[in-house]
């Protein structure tokens, strides 16, 4: 009887340990719940040419804000150096999405690995390493289902980088160079 009780206790401990371990295994992939508190902030910086910046913020309530230009105000709403040459080069577009569309975008980013640890892109004097052919860097910060992610380093995971660029291009359609003088989006 004593051996049976000891065996049952040991089995209970093993099962409990397995359940606790298993609950932490898949924290990076989860089902997105609709919430006005969810948000994703994607920033893309060009490293050549006009050094254009793009910032896309999607809130859980469906509000999408897209900023584009070379001004520091694109990526930093609190920028204070108004004497910069390109200070006024900023355009903003706002769109409202349905709850289903917002949730779909968030879920696609979670499924692509937004909350997984991703590789850092190596830097050489603030320029991309020779192994990267891309002329832009993408950064992302997010809060989805009270899980947060953000990094001071550009995204290095190819699948996630591609998905983020697809999300940006969903809302941002760049104009040809000769038409960019038009201040309207």
C-alpha positions in Angstrom: 0.0 0.0 0.0 2.8 2.3 0.8 4.5 1.6 -2.5 1.3 2.2 -4.4 0.9 5.6 -2.7 4.5 6.5 -3.4 4.1 5.4 -7.1 0.9 7.5 -7.5 2.6 10.5 -6.0 5.6 10.1 -8.3 3.3 9.8 -11.3 1.4 12.9 -10.2 4.6 14.9 -9.9 5.8 13.7 -13.4 2.5 14.6 -15.0 2.4 18.0 -13.2 5.9 18.8 -14.3 5.1 17.9 -17.9 2.0 20.1 -17.9 3.9 23.0 -16.5 6.7 22.5 -19.1 4.3 22.1 -21.9 2.3 25.3 -21.1 5.5 27.4 -21.7 6.6 25.7 -24.9 4.3 27.4 -27.4 4.1 30.9 -26.0 5.3 32.4 -29.2 2.4 31.0 -31.3 -1.1 31.7 -29.9 -4.6 32.5 -31.0 -5.0 36.3 -31.2 -8.0 37.7 -29.3 -9.7 40.9 -30.5 -8.8 43.8 -28.2 -8.5 47.5 -28.5 -5.3 47.1 -26.4 -3.5 45.2 -29.2 -1.1 47.1 -31.4 1.8 46.6 -33.9 4.2 49.4 -34.8 6.4 48.7 -37.9 9.2 51.1 -38.9 11.2 50.9 -42.2 14.3 53.0 -42.9 15.9 53.3 -46.3 19.7 53.3 -46.2 20.3 54.7 -49.7 18.9 57.5 -51.8 16.5 59.9 -50.1 16.7 58.0 -46.8 12.9 57.7 -46.7 11.2 56.5 -43.5 7.9 54.6 -43.2 6.0 54.0 -40.0 2.9 51.9 -39.9 0.9 51.5 -36.7 -2.1 49.2 -36.5 -4.2 49.4 -33.3 -6.5 46.6 -32.2 -9.6 48.9 -32.7 -8.8 48.9 -36.4 -7.1 52.3 -36.6 -4.2 52.3 -39.1 -1.8 55.2 -39.3 0.8 55.3 -42.0 3.5 58.0 -42.0 6.0 58.5 -44.8 8.8 61.0 -45.5 12.3 61.9 -44.6 11.5 64.0 -41.5 12.4 62.8 -38.0 8.7 63.2 -37.2 7.9 60.1 -39.2 9.4 57.8 -36.6 9.5 60.0 -33.6 6.3 62.0 -32.8 8.3 63.9 -30.1 11.2 65.1 -32.3 12.1 68.6 -31.5 14.7 69.8 -34.0 12.5 71.9 -36.2 15.5 73.5 -37.9 16.2 70.3 -39.8 16.3 70.7 -43.6 13.6 68.0 -44.1 11.5 68.8 -41.1 8.3 69.3 -43.1 8.7 66.2 -45.3 6.0 64.1 -43.7 2.8 62.7 -45.0 0.2 60.8 -43.0 -2.7 58.5 -44.1 -5.3 57.0 -41.8 -7.5 54.1 -42.5 -10.0 52.1 -40.4 -10.1 48.3 -40.7 -12.8 45.9 -39.6 -12.2 43.8 -36.4 -11.8 40.7 -38.6 -9.2 42.3 -40.8 -7.2 43.6 -37.9 -7.2 40.2 -36.2 -6.2 38.5 -39.4 -3.1 40.8 -39.8 -2.1 40.3 -36.1 -2.6 36.5 -36.4 -0.5 36.4 -39.6 2.4 38.2 -37.8 2.1 35.9 -34.8 2.1 32.8 -37.0 5.1 34.1 -38.9 7.1 34.3 -35.7 6.7 37.8 -34.4 7.2 36.7 -30.8 10.1 34.3 -31.5 13.6 35.4 -30.8 15.1 36.6 -34.1 18.6 37.1 -35.3 20.3 40.5 -35.3 21.6 41.9 -38.6 25.3 42.7 -38.2 26.4 46.3 -38.7 29.6 47.8 -40.2 29.8 51.5 -39.6 26.0 51.9 -39.5 25.7 50.3 -42.9 24.3 46.9 -43.8 26.8 44.1 -43.9 28.0 43.1 -47.4 25.9 39.8 -47.1 22.6 41.7 -47.1 21.4 43.0 -50.5 18.5 44.9 -49.0 18.6 48.7 -48.8 16.3 49.1 -45.9 15.9 48.0 -42.3 12.7 47.0 -40.6 12.0 47.3 -36.9 8.9 46.2 -35.1 7.3 46.6 -31.7 4.0 45.0 -30.7 1.6 44.2 -27.9 -0.8 41.4 -28.7 -2.8 39.6 -26.0 -0.6 41.3 -23.4 2.5 39.7 -24.9 5.1 42.3 -25.9 8.0 42.3 -28.3 10.4 45.0 -29.4 14.0 45.3 -30.3 16.5 48.1 -30.9 18.0 45.9 -33.7 16.5 45.4 -37.2 14.5 42.2 -38.0 16.9 39.5 -39.3 14.4 36.5 -39.7 13.7 36.3 -43.4 10.1 35.0 -43.1 9.1 37.6 -40.6 10.8 40.4 -42.5 9.0 39.4 -45.7 5.6 39.3 -43.8 6.2 42.8 -42.3 7.0 44.2 -45.7 3.8 42.7 -47.1 1.9 44.4 -44.3 3.6 47.7 -45.1 2.8 47.4 -48.8 -0.8 46.6 -48.1 -1.2 50.2 -46.9 1.7 52.0 -48.6 1.9 52.2 -52.4 4.9 54.3 -53.3 4.6 56.7 -56.2 7.1 56.8 -59.1 9.9 59.4 -58.5 8.6 62.0 -60.9 5.2 62.0 -59.2 6.5 62.3 -55.6 6.4 66.1 -55.7 2.7 65.9 -55.2 2.0 66.3 -51.5 -1.1 64.2 -51.5 -0.9 60.5 -50.9 
